[in-house]
Amino acid sequence: MRNLSLLMMTFGSLCFFAAPSDADGYSPRVGQVHPDFTLPDIADREPVSLSQFRGRKVLLVHFASW
């Protein structure tokens, strides 16, 4: 069972590092403007874009669930 777990973790790691990403070559810098995007508001489902918050402090949390 332990060997199977080790094999699965190794395979998963290889797939993660070998998979191409849309973020290849993207290297954010301090002070760099983030690309604008639009998402629905949680409360009323109206579209909200990042550019609406220009000049205000915004915390962006990026994550993926692979």
Contact map, one row per residue, 1 for C-alpha under 8 A:
111110000000000000000000000000000000000000000000000000000000000000
111111000000000000000000000000000000000000000000000000000000000000
111111100000000000000000000000000000000000000000000000000000000000
111111110000000000000000000000000000000000000000000000000000000000
111111111000000000000000000000000000000000000000000000000000000000
011111111100000000000000000000000000000000000000000000000000000000
001111111110000000000000000000000000000000000000000000000000000000
000111111111000000000000000000000000000000000000000000000000000000
000011111111100000000000000000000000000000000000000000000000000000
000001111111110000000000000000000000000000000000000000000000000000
000000111111111000000000000000000000000000000000000000000000000000
000000011111111100000000000000000000000000000000000000000000000000
000000001111111110000000000000000000000000000000000000000000000000
000000000111111111000000000000000000000000000000000000000000000000
000000000011111111100000000000000000000000000000000000000000000000
000000000001111111100000000000000000000000000000000000000000000000
000000000000111111100000000000000000000000000000000000000000000000
000000000000011111110000000000000000000000000000000000000000000000
000000000000001111111000000000000000000000000000000000000000000000
000000000000000001111101000000000000000000000000000000000000000000
000000000000000000111111000000000000000000000000000000000000000000
000000000000000000011111000000000000000000000000000000000000000000
000000000000000000001111110000000000000000000000000000000000000000
000000000000000000011111110000000000000000000000000000000000000000
000000000000000000000011111000000000000000000000000000000000000000
000000000000000000000011111100000000000000000000000000000000000000
000000000000000000000000111110000000000000000000000000000000000000
000000000000000000000000011111010000000000000000000000000000000000
000000000000000000000000001111110000000000000000000000000000000000
000000000000000000000000000111110000000000000000000000000000000000
000000000000000000000000000011111000000000000000000000000000000000
000000000000000000000000000111111100000000000000000000000000000000
000000000000000000000000000000111110000000000000000000000000000000
000000000000000000000000000000011111000000000000000000000000000000
000000000000000000000000000000001111100000000000000000000000000000
000000000000000000000000000000000111110000000000111000000000000000
000000000000000000000000000000000011111000000000111000000000000000
000000000000000000000000000000000001111100000011110000000000000000
000000000000000000000000000000000000111110000011100000000000000000
000000000000000000000000000000000000011111011111000000000000000000
000000000000000000000000000000000000001111111111000000000000000000
000000000000000000000000000000000000000111111000000000000000000000
000000000000000000000000000000000000000011111000000000000000000000
000000000000000000000000000000000000000111111100000000000000000000
000000000000000000000000000000000000000111111110000000000000000000
000000000000000000000000000000000000000110011111000000000000000000
000000000000000000000000000000000000011110001111100000000000000000
000000000000000000000000000000000000011110000111110100000000000000
000000000000000000000000000000000001111000000011111110000000000000
000000000000000000000000000000000001110000000001111111000000000000
000000000000000000000000000000000001100000000000111111000000000000
000000000000000000000000000000000000000000000001111111000000000000
000000000000000000000000000000000000000000000000111111111100000000
000000000000000000000000000000000000000000000000011111110000000000
000000000000000000000000000000000000000000000000000011111000000000
000000000000000000000000000000000000000000000000000011111100000000
000000000000000000000000000000000000000000000000000010111110000000
000000000000000000000000000000000000000000000000000010011111000000
000000000000000000000000000000000000000000000000000000001111100000
000000000000000000000000000000000000000000000000000000000111110000
000000000000000000000000000000000000000000000000000000000011111000
000000000000000000000000000000000000000000000000000000000001111100
000000000000000000000000000000000000000000000000000000000000111110
000000000000000000000000000000000000000000000000000000000000011111
000000000000000000000000000000000000000000000000000000000000001111
000000000000000000000000000000000000000000000000000000000000000111
